[in-house]
Amino acid sequence: MRLEKRTQTSKLALVLAPIGAIAFTLVISGLLVIWAGAPLGQTYSLLFKGGFGSVFALSETLTRAIPLILTGLAATVAFKARLFNIGAEGQLYAGALAAVAVGGMHGGTGFDLPLWLLFGLMMLAAALAGALLLLGPALLKARLGVDEVVTTLLLNFIMLLFVSMMLNGPMKDPTAMGWPQSVALIGDLELSKLVAQTRIHTGLLWAITLAVALWALMKYTVPGFDIRATGANAKAAAFAGVPVTRTVVLVALLSGGLAGLAGAIEVAGRTSYVTLDMSPGYGYTGIVIAMLAALNPLGVLAAAVFVAGVLVGADSMSRAVGVPTYIADVIVATSLISVLVATLMTQYRVVRGLRS
Amino acid sequence: MPDPVLKLTGITKRFGALVANDAISLQLQAGEVLALLGENGAGKSTLVSILFGHYTADEGQIEVFGQPLPPGNPRAALAAGIGMVHQHFTLADNLSVLDNVMLGSEPLWQPFSRRSAAREKLLGVAQRFGLPVAPDAKVGSLSVGERQRVEILKALYRGARILILDEPTAVLTPQESEALFDTLGQMVAQGLSIIFISHKLGEVLRVSHRIAVLRGGKLVAEAPAAGTSQAQLAQWMVGHAVSATQRHPARATGMPVCTLDAVCTAGGGRDRLDGVSLALKAGEIVAIAGVSGNGQLALADLLCGTRAASRGTVTFLGQPLQASPAWLVTQGVARIPEDRHAVGVVGDLSVWENAVSERLRSPAFSRALWVRRGAAQAHAARIVREFDVRGGGPQSAARSLSGGNMQKLILGRALVNVAPTLVASRTSLPPEGANFPRGGPSENCPSSAPGAAVPKLIVAHQPTWGLDIGAVAYVQQQLIAARDAGAAVLVISDDLDEVLALGDRVAVMHAGQLTEALPADAWTRESVGLAMAGVHAGEPA
């Protein structure tokens, strides 16, 4: 068996590919559900209801989607330029710490600044913190060819230890009865709720706005062209006059900044302080979401809601029928693989026989 | 007639909708050189790949010495006595000649390698066919011609009775090519059979007994070399009468546009400049000949802004040349890179984005970093129309274009400035593959009306490499037209015919050094060949 490039791709195939991928995912996950001894139909129905079946479920899903959208965008812009930023997790924590440093470390005085300015500074500090954390690996890659996958991945662990140090040291909340958590933001800085009686907050509007802005940047602007050209063929881009190094730096600032904002918005919208477990791997899941969205910023919105729905739905389903919540990870992972394969199959066909 | 050593019957190979080989039947006799002639994409490589077992034919049979050859099995082809010398050598640089020859021909599970026996055998083969080698020399230290000799020896060592040579002269100087032809003569005299793949008409007539011409996957003609003319071969190859680009001497040259003075570049191994001086004048084509890998890429990169000089000065219109592609484009330098797929276009981006990629920052195509898509797409549509870029609209990915159309896109991007006047006279140029009426420069000469944005300098590295004859003529005409409109043109090419056809002045590159650029009339093929091999004119050879 071998792959042969298709001369053209039909519209129908482009529509059928994701549908087929989802069907395949449900079949594979279904086998595991049956293996776990649970009724298949009820499990899937509970999973769906738990993720999307009620106002409460939907609000939980959207709340969970907010950081995933932002880390998904962070991965999208970086991967588009072939800067493989695996460090969104660390950048998220860096942003969260910076947000608390500006929004909570002033002894309740708010540095005597107007609230809107303090809020702006908080967001800016978070974006800068994330951006600076990625700038080092990006410059090392651009100047010395150091593999950014290694540097960004390892920085995550350094960052987690740094967070631990801050939570047990300078940023420790003295009223937390010894729990390692940071001081809280002042209440005025917290994002307001979008819907009463839910946890869903205005961070969703931030995430949607940033997704649309990134989509427009990539599609309609000169830097967007530079990013796409650099990612698709850096040598040809340089030949055409694209400032490749500057573009990589810009991408690092954008990607790290988006991940940093994810941290700040989680703190301001949900937790109001930093803990060591505030992110259950949002930075890594963002990579999956970016790939599911085929690196399209608008697709990230849909992919993040899908993944968040599966994660939230699996929680409630698990309590009801006793299938471990890990089924959510299986569904997300299988859907990623099958979407990638389905996309490949829209461009190639399988031909029997030896090489050709 | 004796039984053929090789018999192909009705070989057909399809790739999707493309029929690469269409019911090809051929025979090869013992002691015969059969030339396989055809343009790029005619199906020559597919056919020999089937023969050597890299591809499996959809239909048809192969018989070698009367035995059917199992399809899709290179080992069976080797065992049957078929040897192949690829255009790109398959040698390990860090091993000796003997190691390279033995590599793969020894069983893996034997306690001792039989080096001394192998050495005897290699020297025997070398002597028998007049291919002297030093068995212990590292392949990395050999010249290209010597490496090719090792490749041939490798095939003969394994007992090849049928030798396939894929474009063997592409990397050789004319003198090395002559030596190769002598070797081939000795081999057929001893009963070997040779398939010689080429798209160069002259050498095909020079070396082969019989010529098979492929076009569009079909065998269109088969004729003995004796009594066949180049014009006839060209007509079979292209499907209609063609004449090569005639020399159009420059009328008057102007001021120096770009001057290199003792320029060196650092790094790059063999691909570097070592004290190169050259003056490029307006209204003149300077053509650089040389075996590839002798610094041509460094020279092209230097003038394309992607490499900086480490010593010496490069002056462009009275100012130091900046190593910046963007700066060069704004200064009016049109650049055509050697590798159009890897450097010329960004294949994943659309045709229209590639068409404006060099000028995207100019106010014509963006305002405050916001791309003016309307203006950019109109500009791209104009290039597509006026340079007859076929095979995809402005929205399709650039990678979907064929090589010839991709080159037209690159040419259009480089030559079409925003000012419309230059282009006005281009609209009548014929499409790729069409017959080219031979006209004087005046017919294709763009109007030199005031404001016409003629490039100041054109740097064209291998501008016609891999293109079919129609596209070759088109690209060459464009370069001549730009020269006549007052551009200084630098053409760097491995193709000696192209250098001699285009260059008003010709210089030869060897080991990073450049000979003086002499008028084309002052060179002969022989003197160019000697200079390509590093023997300076005037010195006793």
Boltz contact constraints between the chains, C-beta under 6 A:
constraints:
  - contact:
      token1: [A, 7]
      token2: [B, 16]
      max_distance: 6.0
  - contact:
      token1: [A, 7]
      token2: [B, 17]
      max_distance: 6.0
  - contact:
      token1: [A, 220]
      token2: [B, 371]
      max_distance: 6.0
  - contact:
      token1: [A, 221]
      token2: [B, 369]
      max_distance: 6.0
  - contact:
      token1: [A, 221]
      token2: [B, 370]
      max_distance: 6.0
  - contact:
      token1: [A, 222]
      token2: [B, 360]
      max_distance: 6.0
  - contact:
      token1: [A, 222]
      token2: [B, 366]
      max_distance: 6.0
  - contact:
      token1: [A, 222]
      token2: [B, 369]
      max_distance: 6.0
  - contact:
      token1: [A, 229]
      token2: [B, 346]
      max_distance: 6.0
  - contact:
      token1: [A, 232]
      token2: [B, 346]
      max_distance: 6.0
  - contact:
      token1: [A, 232]
      token2: [B, 348]
      max_distance: 6.0
  - contact:
      token1: [A, 233]
      token2: [B, 346]
      max_distance: 6.0
  - contact:
      token1: [A, 235]
      token2: [B, 343]
      max_distance: 6.0
  - contact:
      token1: [A, 236]
      token2: [B, 343]
      max_distance: 6.0
  - contact:
      token1: [A, 236]
      token2: [B, 346]
      max_distance: 6.0
  - contact:
      token1: [A, 239]
      token2: [B, 325]
      max_distance: 6.0
  - contact:
      token1: [A, 239]
      token2: [B, 337]
      max_distance: 6.0
  - contact:
      token1: [A, 239]
      token2: [B, 343]
      max_distance: 6.0
  - contact:
      token1: [A, 240]
      token2: [B, 357]
      max_distance: 6.0
  - contact:
      token1: [A, 240]
      token2: [B, 358]
      max_distance: 6.0
  - contact:
      token1: [A, 241]
      token2: [B, 325]
      max_distance: 6.0
  - contact:
      token1: [A, 241]
      token2: [B, 326]
      max_distance: 6.0
  - contact:
      token1: [A, 241]
      token2: [B, 329]
      max_distance: 6.0
  - contact:
      token1: [A, 241]
      token2: [B, 358]
      max_distance: 6.0
  - contact:
      token1: [A, 354]
      token2: [B, 56]
      max_distance: 6.0
  - contact:
      token1: [A, 354]
      token2: [B, 72]
      max_distance: 6.0
  - contact:
      token1: [A, 356]
      token2: [B, 55]
      max_distance: 6.0
